[in-house]
Amino acid sequence: MTTSVRNQVLAIVKRVLKREEIPENVDFFDLGASSLAVIQIVELVRKECDSEVWITDAFDAADIAAFAELAEQGVRSGASATK
């Protein structure tokens, strides 16, 4: 996984959940995220990372690192993940 996509995903999660630090090895709900917050995170990742990631990916991912990996895999070809 490229560091830039992982860092972008972590920054989005921090921003939405209003947290200073986010451990990558926990899921969204362990961090206190609501379903609406997860939807917001997914939409921001889709927009800011130009990734074809889906809400079901966030719910199915074992942890934030796994979701970031899915976001990396979903980056649209020819798109820059560091806009």
Order of alpha helices (4+ residues) and beta strands (2+ residues): alpha-alpha-alpha-alpha
